[in-house]
Amino acid sequence: MEPASITVGLDGSPESLEAALWASDEADRRGLGLRLLHAWVLLAGEPSTGLPADQDQNYWAKRIVRAAVAAVHERHHDLAVIEDLVAEEPETALLRAAESSTMVVLGSRGLERVESFFLGDISLQVAGRAERPVVLVRSAAAGARPPVGTDEGGVVVGVSLHGPCDSMLEFAFETAAARGVPLLVVHGCPLPVQAYAPWGVDPDVAGEISKEAGEKLSQAVQPWRERNPDVRVTTTVRLGSPARAALGAAEGAGLLVVGRRRHHQPLAPRLGNVAQACVHHARCPVAVVPHN
């Protein structure tokens, strides 16, 4: 059965509250329910009720979830919301929740400084292992959130032409359709050594590479155009780093969609270089979509 809810992981941070609001908008657009999950390994085994705050072991956990519920219902009065307190490690609980969710939405810090790469963010761990798309939302966008029902930035999806991209395209088309916004499909194409001449880039070689990549990109997108005729789609090839291409295209976007492999080498990072760069530096929410 197709999952019928969006799960948000809450930890009491401004980022996780922003994630809950973002997810509530998406659930409302798609006609889905919203699950607000807070996991803490020391939660009491039995729900404790009627106790004063200083004796209720679950008081702060309940307060985190209830604050998010109140914020969500202030924005979407009739949205179906499930409150979920789980006595588990957060990563374990979120990965299990992902199995029965359309997507998982998590708060993500605005990681700009070098030291931020060593924080061991649970959001990154979940994004690298979940079987469903994981959307990472930064609190920096809180002040720029448009009122519900108004237009917002389009959807951008970065695709590689050297492997499967259908899962990313499916998610990107569905999201653009639900929002009624344009979709930009971008491919970053690094230039080979032979494209460089003593005076710079050889325009003939660069033009030929761009044309060939553009044709392949159009072919990859065409089936999804036909299935989603109401989505306004543009494809573009940007010569250079795939990460720079995706980040540049996502300036002003409402969502950036990138992919990551389900199967990877044991010692390899779970998020590839492009996904890592986009998660750390994109100004908009980033959806990490697993593919085979």
C-alpha positions in Angstrom: 0.0 0.0 0.0 1.3 3.4 -0.9 2.4 5.4 2.2 -0.2 8.1 3.0 1.6 10.4 5.4 4.6 12.7 5.8 6.8 12.2 8.8 8.6 15.0 10.6 11.4 14.4 13.1 11.2 16.8 16.0 14.0 17.6 18.5 12.8 20.9 19.9 15.1 23.0 17.7 14.0 25.9 15.5 15.1 23.9 12.5 12.8 21.0 13.4 9.8 23.4 13.9 10.6 24.9 10.5 10.6 21.4 9.1 7.2 20.7 10.6 5.7 23.9 9.0 7.3 23.0 5.6 5.9 19.5 5.9 2.5 20.7 6.8 2.3 22.8 3.7 3.4 19.8 1.6 0.9 17.5 3.3 -1.9 20.0 2.7 -1.0 20.2 -1.0 -0.9 16.5 -1.5 -3.9 15.6 0.6 -1.8 13.6 3.1 -1.7 13.3 6.8 1.2 14.5 9.0 3.1 12.5 11.6 5.1 14.5 14.2 7.6 12.1 15.7 9.9 12.8 18.7 12.2 9.9 19.7 14.1 9.8 23.0 15.6 6.6 24.3 14.7 7.5 27.9 11.0 8.0 27.3 8.9 6.4 30.1 7.5 3.0 29.0 3.9 3.9 29.9 2.3 7.3 29.2 2.4 9.3 32.4 -0.6 11.6 32.8 -1.8 13.8 35.6 1.7 14.2 37.1 3.2 17.6 37.8 5.9 18.6 35.3 8.8 17.9 37.7 7.7 14.3 38.1 6.6 13.6 34.5 9.6 12.0 32.7 8.0 12.6 29.4 7.0 16.3 30.0 9.6 17.9 27.7 9.1 15.3 25.0 5.3 16.0 25.0 5.9 19.8 25.1 8.1 19.6 21.9 5.4 17.7 20.0 2.5 19.7 21.3 4.2 23.0 20.4 4.7 21.7 16.8 1.1 20.6 16.6 -0.1 24.0 17.7 2.1 25.7 15.1 0.9 23.4 12.3 -2.8 23.8 13.2 -2.5 27.6 13.3 -1.4 27.3 9.6 -3.6 24.4 8.5 -6.6 24.1 10.8 -8.0 20.9 9.3 -4.8 18.9 8.7 -4.8 15.4 10.1 -1.9 15.2 12.6 -0.6 12.2 14.5 1.5 12.8 17.6 4.2 10.1 18.0 6.5 9.7 21.0 9.0 6.8 20.5 11.3 5.3 23.1 14.2 4.8 20.7 17.3 6.4 19.4 16.2 9.1 16.9 18.0 7.7 13.9 16.5 4.2 14.4 13.0 5.6 14.9 13.2 7.9 11.8 14.5 5.1 9.5 11.7 2.9 10.6 9.1 5.7 10.1 10.5 6.3 6.6 9.4 2.8 5.6 5.7 3.8 6.0 5.9 7.4 4.9 5.8 9.2 1.6 8.8 11.3 2.8 10.6 12.2 5.9 11.2 15.9 6.7 13.9 17.0 9.1 15.5 20.2 10.2 19.0 20.9 9.0 21.4 23.5 10.3 22.7 26.2 7.9 26.1 24.5 7.6 28.4 27.2 6.2 31.6 26.9 8.4 34.2 24.2 8.0 33.7 22.9 11.6 30.0 22.3 10.8 31.0 19.2 8.7 32.0 17.5 11.9 28.8 17.9 13.9 27.5 14.4 13.2 24.0 15.6 12.2 21.4 12.9 12.6 19.6 14.5 9.6 22.5 13.6 7.3 22.6 10.1 8.7 18.9 9.6 8.0 19.1 11.2 4.5 21.9 8.8 3.7 20.1 5.6 4.7 16.3 6.1 4.4 14.4 4.1 1.8 12.2 7.1 1.1 13.0 10.7 0.1 14.3 12.9 3.0 13.8 16.6 2.8 16.2 18.8 4.8 14.9 22.2 5.8 16.9 25.0 7.2 15.6 27.5 9.6 17.2 30.4 7.7 14.2 30.2 5.4 11.7 30.9 8.2 11.4 34.6 7.6 11.0 34.1 3.9 8.2 31.6 4.0 5.4 32.7 1.7 1.8 32.7 3.0 0.0 29.4 2.3 -1.8 29.5 -1.0 0.6 31.9 -2.6 3.1 31.2 -5.4 6.7 30.3 -4.4 9.9 29.3 -6.1 10.0 26.5 -8.6 11.4 23.0 -8.2 14.9 22.2 -9.4 16.2 18.7 -9.9 19.9 17.9 -10.6 20.4 14.7 -12.6 23.3 12.6 -13.8 23.3 11.1 -17.3 25.5 8.3 -16.1 23.0 6.3 -14.1 19.3 6.0 -13.3 17.4 9.2 -12.5 13.8 8.2 -12.7 13.2 8.3 -9.0 14.5 11.9 -8.8 12.4 12.9 -11.8 9.3 11.3 -10.4 9.6 13.0 -7.1 10.4 16.4 -8.7 7.5 16.2 -11.2 5.1 15.2 -8.4 6.2 18.1 -6.2 6.0 20.6 -9.0 2.6 19.4 -10.0 1.3 19.6 -6.4 2.6 23.2 -6.1 1.7 24.3 -9.5 5.2 25.7 -10.1 7.7 25.3 -12.9 10.3 22.5 -12.9 13.9 23.0 -14.0 15.9 19.9 -14.8 19.7 20.6 -14.7 22.7 18.5 -15.6 26.2 19.6 -14.7 28.7 18.5 -17.2 32.4 18.8 -16.4 34.6 19.7 -19.3 37.2 17.1 -20.3 40.9 18.0 -20.7 40.6 18.3 -24.5 38.1 21.1 -24.2 40.8 23.4 -22.9 43.2 25.3 -25.2 46.1 27.6 -24.3 43.7 30.6 -24.5 40.9 29.0 -22.5 38.0 26.8 -23.3 37.6 25.8 -26.9 34.0 27.0 -27.8 33.6 24.3 -30.5 34.4 21.4 -28.2 32.3 22.9 -25.4 29.4 23.5 -27.7 29.5 19.9 -29.0 29.6 18.5 -25.4 26.8 20.7 -24.3 24.6 19.8 -27.4 25.2 16.0 -26.9 24.4 16.2 -23.1 21.3 18.3 -23.9 19.9 15.7 -26.2 20.5 12.9 -23.7 18.8 15.0 -21.0 15.8 15.7 -23.1 15.4 12.0 -23.9 15.6 11.2 -20.2 12.9 13.8 -19.3 10.5 13.1 -22.2 8.6 10.2 -20.6 8.0 12.3 -17.6 6.8 15.3 -19.6 4.3 13.0 -21.3 3.0 11.7 -18.0 2.8 15.2 -16.5 1.6 17.5 -19.3 0.5 20.3 -16.9 4.0 20.7 -15.4 6.0 23.5 -17.1 9.4 21.9 -17.7 12.8 23.4 -18.7 16.0 21.4 -19.2 19.4 22.9 -19.1 23.0 21.7 -19.3 25.6 23.7 -17.3 29.2 23.1 -18.2 31.2 22.5 -15.0 30.8 20.8 -11.6 27.5 19.1 -11.1 27.3 20.5 -7.6 27.9 24.0 -8.8 25.3 23.5 -11.5 22.6 22.3 -9.1 23.4 25.0 -6.5 23.4 27.8 -9.1 20.2 26.6 -10.7 18.5 26.5 -7.2 19.1 30.2 -6.4 15.5 31.4 -5.7 14.0 27.9 -6.0 11.5 26.5 -3.5 13.1 23.0 -3.5 16.2 21.4 -4.8 16.0 17.6 -5.5 19.2 15.5 -5.7 19.8 11.8 -5.6 21.9 9.3 -3.7 22.6 5.6 -4.3 20.9 3.0 -2.2 23.8 0.6 -2.6 27.3 1.9 -1.9 30.8 0.7 -1.0 31.2 -0.2 2.7 33.7 2.6 3.4 32.2 5.1 1.0 30.1 8.1 2.4 26.4 7.5 2.2 25.8 10.8 0.5 27.8 11.5 -2.6 29.7 14.7 -3.3 26.9 16.5 -5.1 24.3 15.7 -2.4 26.7 16.7 0.4 27.4 20.0 -1.3 23.8 20.8 -1.9 22.7 19.9 1.6 25.4 22.0 3.2 25.1 25.1 0.9 21.7 25.3 -0.8 19.6 28.2 0.5 16.3 26.3 -0.1 15.1 22.9 1.3 16.9 19.9 -0.3 15.2 16.6 -1.0 17.6 13.6 -1.1 16.0 10.8 -3.1 17.4 7.3 -3.0 17.9 5.4 -6.3 19.3 2.1 -7.3 
